[in-house]
Amino acid sequence: MSREIAVIGAGMHPWGKWGRNFVEYGLVAARTALADAGIEWRDVQFVSGADTMRNGYPGYVAGATFAQALGWQGAQVASSYAACASGVTALSTARAQILAGFCDVALVVGADTTPKGFLAPNAGERGDDPDWLRFRLLGATNPTYFGLYARRRMDLYGATSDDFAAVKAKNSRHGLANPNARYRQEVTVDDVRSSPIVADPLRLLDICATSDGAAALVVTSLEWARAHGHSSPVKVAGISTVTPSYPNPVIELPNFATDSAAGIGGATSPTGAFKDSIADRAYAEAGVGPDDLDLAEVYDLSTALELDWYEHIGLCPPGEAERLLRDGDTTIGGRIPVNASGGLASFGEAVPAQAIAQVCELTWQVRGVAGARQVEGARVGLSVNQGLFGHGSAVVVRT
């Protein structure tokens, strides 16, 4: 049986700092996706909501929250939380419902209203929460980790601060053409160089902001889509929501120690890094590989992390991401454009919405309706991101 489902509608609320309840943003995105799909709200049988944890009780039951806001009509609901991977977890839940035959039409929606400044854990004493512990024991905000990863890349592969700045410059050019992006202005390498140091070697313009925003998708069975006028729909061909395998030899946010392989012998030594496995699982489901991609949307919490992702998703061997960037391969018009949307550099983080937004971008690109940021001949795309506490997600979208 095919594991593919159809994407017949995509919608977003523009990213920014709007100062309103997150439900308002989600309604805009949901209604836009429904209009794009050419269906009514009453046609939706299942609502899969990506949770936000900073906006009180409604945020914890996002599926029911958005169903109520759209108007009770009897749809079944589910809510998912997986930090930055929440959107793909919600999409995976909708896919499972469709493939199991429990519904034909599902709405996937995520929205967020973020606080000013860096994200922090919720209040309370939670000694078993590594995210809470790294704040309490280390005082390490997210940019601290981003800076450590950047320094690691410099030490291992000879990356420079100018390489990191070039990522920001590329993504800012891409974001100019995206009406949903928060930052629609070109940033130069010199602009990045002149911005304040936040976590050495990263400067303020190397690190993504926090934003308000929303994104939504209407997904259906292939049979339903074709029977209702979508003869050649865009398809979700593979989804990954993997966790690490033991031992995981690289320190991952929010942990501050590795799983040591020292005591378990060579026979069970790690064969691959966790972040590599995220895309690998989606590729395997879709029956494609990195050489089949026409574009990718990756999780650029910092400029240096985007370079890491080039290697984790197989665009190049370890240590060659800088060459890929310098040669223009990851720019629109290059061999494999990355973050044609402008990425988080142009959007900022709206945590439960951003993975859905990545799939929206891939959908528009594969349809050929992305306007001035269109990747010519886009047929297969990958999105990838990582949630806290050992999980990541990836989606393969194709014609």
N, C-alpha and C positions, 0 to 999 in steps of 0.2 A: 504494500500500500504506500502511495506517495505521502511524504510528510510535508509537502508544500501546502501553503495557504495563500490566498490572494490578498493583496493590499489594494482596496478600491477607493480609499479616501485618506487624505493626510491634511492636517491643519495645525496651525500654531497661533499663539498669542505672542507678539514681539517681546523680546527680552529687554529688561531695563530695571529701573527702580521706580515702581509705580505707586507704592504705598497703599495697595488695596488688598483685600482678602484673596487668598490663592484660588478660591472657588470661582471667582469672577474670571480669572485668567483661563481656568480649565474649561469653563462654559464657552468662551470664545473659541478656543482650540477645538473643542468637541463639535460645536455647531459648524465650524469651518470644514472639519473633516466630513461631517454628515453631508454638507452641501456638495463637497468635492465628490463624494461617492454617489450623489444623486438619490439618496434615500432619506426617509423620515426617521425621527427619533423612535417612533413606535415600532419601526422595523428591527430595531436592535434587540437581540435576545439575551445578551450577556455583556456586562460592563466589568472590565478589569482595570482597577485603579492602582496607580503607583503612589505609595504613601509619602507624605511629608511629616516629619517628626517635630516641627517647630511651630505648629499653628493650632495646638489644642486638639480636642477630641475628634473633630471632623477629619483632621489629617490622618488619623490612624485607621479610618475606615473609608478610604478614598473611593472605592467602588460605589458604596451606598451613598456617599456624599454627593458625587456627581450625578448618580441616578436621581436623587432627590431634587437636585438643582435643575435638572433637565425636565423633571416632572414624573412622578411615580407612574409607571406603566407596566409593572410586573416583571421587568428584566431581572435575571439572576445576576449576582455580583460576587466579586472577590477583590481583596486588597493585598498588595505585595509591598514588602519593604526589603531592600537590599542595598541601601545607601545609593551610590551612583549607578549601580546596576539595577535599580528598582524598575526602571522602564522596560528593560528586556525581560525581567522576571514576570512582569505583568503581561507582556506580549507572549511569553512562553505559556503562561496559564491560559490565555485566550486560545492559543494554538491547540493546546491539549483538549480543551472543550470542543473545539471544532473537529479535530481529527477523531475524537471519541464518538462523535455523532450527537453530542448533547445540544449543540446549537449550530446554526449556519452563519450567523452575523454577530460580530462582537465589536465593541468599542473599547479601545485601550487609551487611557488618558492619565497624564501626570501634570502637576502644577505645583509651584512653590512661591512663597514669599520669604526672602532670606533676610537675616539681620545684617546690619552694617558691619563691615570688617571680616576677619577670618572666621570660618565656621568653628564652633566649639561644641563639646558634648553637653547634653542636658544636665541639669543640676541633679545632685544626689550622690550618695556614697555607693559606688559600684566596683568593688575590688576585683570582680571577675571579668570586667570589661576592659580589654586591652586599649581601646580608644580612650576611655576615661583615665586609665593608668598612665598612658604616655603624656597626657597633659599634667596629671598630678605629680608623677615621679620625675619626668624629664622637662616639663614645661615646653613640650615640643608641639607647636602649631603645625598645620599642614606645610606651610612654606619651609619649615625646618627640614622636613623630609625631602621636599623638592630640591633644596639646596644640597643635601647629602647625595642624592641621586645624580645631580649635575656634577658635583665634585668627583664622584665615582667615574662618570663618563669621561671627564677630563683626564683623570689618572690612567684609566684603562686604554682609552682610544685617542687621546690627544685632542679632544674637542676644545674649542675656545669659546669665550664669551660672545665673540662675534658670530659664531655658528648659532648659538642660542638666539641671539638677536635677529638673525636672518630668518628663523622660524616665525617669530612675531611679525616681521615685515611681510613675509609671504602671506600669512593668514590675514593680516590687516588688508592687504590688496584684495584677497578673495572676499572678505566681509563687506567691502564697499558695495558690492552688487547684491547683497542679501537684505531684503526689506525687513526681515525679522531679527537682524543682528542689533545688539545694543550699541556697539562701537563701529561706526561707519566712517572711519577716517584713516588715511594711510599713515602708517608709522614706519619710520626709517630706522636703520641700524644705529644711526647717531642719536635718534630719539631714545632708543632703548639704553644706549650707553650713558646718556645724561640723566636717566631716571634714578631715583634713590636706591641704594643697596637695601634689600630686605633680608635675604638669607644667602650670604656669599657662596657662590658667585652670581646668584640671581638678583636681578633688579626688579623694581616694581612692575615694569612693562613685560617682564618675563613670566609673570604669574597671573593666572586668570582671576577675575573679580567674582564676587557673589552677586547674583541677579534674581529678579522675579521673572517668571515666564511660564509657558505651558505648551504642551504638544499633545496631539491625539492622532490615532489611526483607526480606520475602519477596516477590519479584516474579516474574510469570509472563506468558506470552502470554495475550492476551484469550481465545483459543479454549480454552486449557487451563483457565483460571479458570472459564469458563462451563460447561465440561464436568464440572467437579468441584464444583459447587454454589454458585459465586460468580456469580449471575446478573447482578448490577449492581455490578461491582467498582469501587473507586476506581482512577483511572487516572493514570499519569504521561503527560502530554500534550506536554511540551516540556522539553528539557534544553539548557543552554548551558554551554560550557566555553571561553569565548573568551579571546583575547589582545588586547592593544591594537593599534590601527592607527597607523602612523607618519604624522605626528608625534603624540605624546601630550603635550598642552600642560600637564598638571597633574602635579606630582610625586607619584608613588605609592610607598608603602612597598614595598621598602626602599631605593629609589633616593634620591639626593640631588641630582639635576639632571633637568631636563626634556629631552625630545626637541625641540630648537629648530626652529621653522618658519621662522626668519628667512632661511635661505639657500636655500629651495626654491621661493619664489615663491607668489603668491596662488592660482594654479590648483590647487595641491595642499594648500591650507590645510586644517586639520582641520575636519570638519563635525560632529563629536560627540565627547563625552568617552568615555574607556574605560569608566568605571563605568556610563554610560548604556547602552552596548552590551551589557552582561552580561544585563540583563533583556530588552532588545529582541530578542535572538536566541531566548530561550525563548518570548517572546510570539509571535514569527513562526512557530515550529514548532507551537505549540499553536493558532494561529489566534485568539488573544484579545489584548486590550490591557489597560492599567491600569484602564480603566473597568469591565472585566468582573470584576475581583477582588472577593472578599468579605473577604479577609484576606491578610496578608503576614507572613512571618518574615524579619527582616533582621538583618544582621551588626553588632550593637551592641557592638563592642569598647570603645567609649566612648559616652557619652550624646550627644555632639555628632555622632558618626558616624551614629547612628540618624537624626538630622534630615537629614543629607546623603542618606541612602538614600531617604527619602521622595521626594526630587526625582529621584534617579537612576532609580528604578523608575517614575516618571511619575505619582505620586499628586498632585503639584502642580507648578507652575512653580518655577524657581529663586528662592529668597528667600521662599517662602511656607510652608516647613515649620513654622516657629514658629506661624503662624496655625492650621495644621492641628492641631497639638498643643494649643494654647490653647483651641480650639473643641471639644475632646474627640473629634474625628473618629477618632483613632487608638487610642482606649480601647475596650475591649469594651463594646458597646452603641452605639458611634459608627458613622460612615459606613464606615470602612475600618480595623478593628482591626489594629494592628501589634504583633507579639510577644505574642500572647495566651498563649504558653507561659511568659512571663516573660523570654524572651530570655537572652542571655549575662549580663545584669545579675543574673539569678536563678540561672543555671547555672554561669557561668564557662567557660573554654576547656578542652575536652578535644579537641584539634585534629582527629584523624581521625574523631571521632564526631559533631562538632557539625552538619555539613551533613546527615548522615543523620538526626540528631535533629530537625532542622527539618522534614524530609519526614515523619517519624513524626507530628509535631504536626499538620501539614496533613492527613495521612491521618485522624487521629482527629477533627479538626474537620469534615472533609467527610463522614465517616461519621455525625457527630452524637453522638459518644460521649466528648466532652471534659469532661463533667461541669460543674462550677461555672464553668469558664472557656469554656464553649461559646459560639461566635459564632453567633448565630441565623441560620439560612438559609444557612450556609456551603456553597458549591458549587464555587467556584474559588479556589485559593490559590497564592501565589508564595513561594518561598524564594530568598534571594540571599545570597552571601558572596564574599569575595575571598581568594585565596591570595597568597603572596609571589611576587615576581619575575614580575609581569606576567601573571596569569591570574585569572579569576573564574568563578563558577558560579552558575547559577540553575535552578530546577525549577518547572514549572507542574503542579499536581495538580488534578484535577477529578472530578466524578461522571461 
